[in-house]
Amino acid sequence: MSTNVIAAATDVSLLRRIAKRDQLAVGELYDRHASYLYTLLLRILREASEAEDTLQEVFLRVWDKAESYNESLGNPLVWLTRVARNLAIDRLRSRLGQARRVEEDIDSHIDLQSDSGSNPEHLADRSQRQEYVARALSSLPKEQRLLIEHAYFGGYTQSELAAHFKLPLGTVKTRIRSGMMELRRQLEHVA
């Protein structure tokens, strides 16, 4: 028997034990495949903390769904890889959705393109909203504020910001996301 066949048989046995709620089997399966799955997740998510969190989710999913593994559809490592990949893609979609919602919230507060500018009430309302946004922006840490200002008011992409500020792309994304979430929190009372 080849080592791949033996490894797959061992993994099948571990999944059967997990389906019967054997906690030690989860640890063994984790020890066998965590390194490979972490590398895969890191390649997809590009952030170590996100990859680590998702790896934990993978093994929680294995614990919950071990009985659904079907040997005839492939070896356990293929199944684990699919679970990891799907969770990573879900996390990316969630991240993108959060960024879009925050962007839409901020855009709704900065209605600079409106042509109802001749209406004094609208001008006063817009001015007050701009003041709230300016105040919220100024309360952010400088490293977040600069990136957000350059991205939203200067039109720079995150890649351009990473190059300009000599920062890793992941750092730029994290700072912008954190700053936008804080802005959203501060501006949620502004209609």
N, C-alpha and C positions, 0 to 999 in steps of 0.2 A: 504494500500500500504506500502511496506517495504521502509526503508530509502534508500537502494541501488537503488530501482526503481525510487524513487523521485529524487535522486541525478543524475541518468542517464538522466531522463527527463529534469532536469534543465540544464545539460551539453548539451543535444541535442538542447535545446532552445538557449543556449549561442552560440553554433556553427552556428545555423541558423542566429542569429543576426550578428555574425562575417562575415558570407558569404555576408551579406548585408552591410558590412563595418562599423559596430557599434564598435567603439574603446573602449567604456566602457565595452562591453561584453568580450573583450580580457583581460582586467584588472580583471574582475570577474572570468574568467576561470583560469587566472594566480593565483589569490588569493586562489582558491579552490584546485589547484593541483601542484603548484610550489614546495612545500616542498617534496612531494612524488617523483616528477620527478627529483628534485635535488639529492635526496638520491640515486635513481637509477643510475643517471649519474655519481655520485661520485664513486659508487661501480664499474662501468665499467671503467671509465677513471682514477681513483685514484689520481686526482689532482683537488683541489678546483677551481682554476681559469679556468681550462678547462671545468669543470662541469658547472660553472656559465655561461661561454661563450656559451656552447652548449644549456643550458636552454633557453637563449635568442634566439638562433637559432630555438629551438622547437616552440616558440610562434610566431616567424616570419613566420615559415612554416605553422603554424595554420592559421595565418592571410592570407597567400597566397593560402592555399589549403582547407580552411574550407568548400567550396562548394563541395569538392570531398568526404567528409565524408558520408559514407553509413550506415544508422542505422541498416540495416539488417545484417551487418557483425560483429556487436558487439557494446558494449556500448562505449561512447566517451573516457572513461579512458583507455580502451584497445587500442583504436586508438592513443591516446596521448602517451601511453607507447611505442607503436610500432614506432611512429615517433621519440621519444627520443632515443630509443635503436638503430635505424638505423643511426641517426645522430652521436651518440657516436661511433658506429662501423666505420662509415666513417672517423671520426676524428682519430681513432686509426690506421686505414689503411694509412691515410695520414701521420701521425707521423712516422709510420714504413717505408713508402716510402721515406720520407725525410731523415731519418737516413741512409737508404740503399744508396741513391744517394750521400750523403756526404761521406759515407764510401768508395764508389766506386771512388769518386773524389780523396780522400786522397790516396787510394791504387794506383791509377794511377800515382800519383806523387812520390810514394815511391816504385819503382819497384826493390825491393831488391832481388827478386827471379830470375832475368834475368840471363841467362848463356852467354850472349854476353858481359860479363865483360872483356874480353881480348881486345876488341876494344877500343882504347884510346879515341875516340870521345864519345863513349857511356859512358865510365867511367867519363869523364869530365862533360857530360850532367847530368848523374845520381848524381854526386857529387854536381853540382850546384842546382839541384832540392832538394836534401837532405838538402842543406844549406837554401834554401827558406823555406822548411818545418820546420827546426829547428828554424829559425828566427820567423816564424809565431807562432810556439808553445810557444816560449819564451815570445811572446807578450801577451799571454793569462793570465788572472788572475790565481794565483797559484792554487786555488781550482778547476778550470777547467782543467788546464794543468796536474796536478797530476793524476786526474781521467782518462783523455784521454791517458796519457802515460801508466798507469797501464792497461787500457783496451786494447789498441792496441799493445803495445810493450811487456806487461807482460802477456797478454792473460786472464786477469781476467774478469769474468762476472760482470754485473751490481749488481747483488745480492751479490757477493763476495766483491765488492767494498763498498757496503753499510755496510756490516758487518765489513770490515777491517777499514774503516774510521769512523764507528759509525754514519752514516748518514741515514736518511730515503731514501728508494729506489727512491721515486719521486724526491728528491733533486739530487741524483746521476744522474738520467735520464735527468733532466732539465739542470744540469751543463754540462753534456757531449753533449747534443743536442746543447746548446747555444755555447759551445766551438767549436764544429764541424762546426756549421754554420759560425762562425767567421773565422775559418781556411779556409773554402771553399771560403768565400768572399776575404780573403787575397791572396789565391792561384789561383784565377780564371784567372790571367794573365799568369800563368806558364803553358807552353804547355806540 
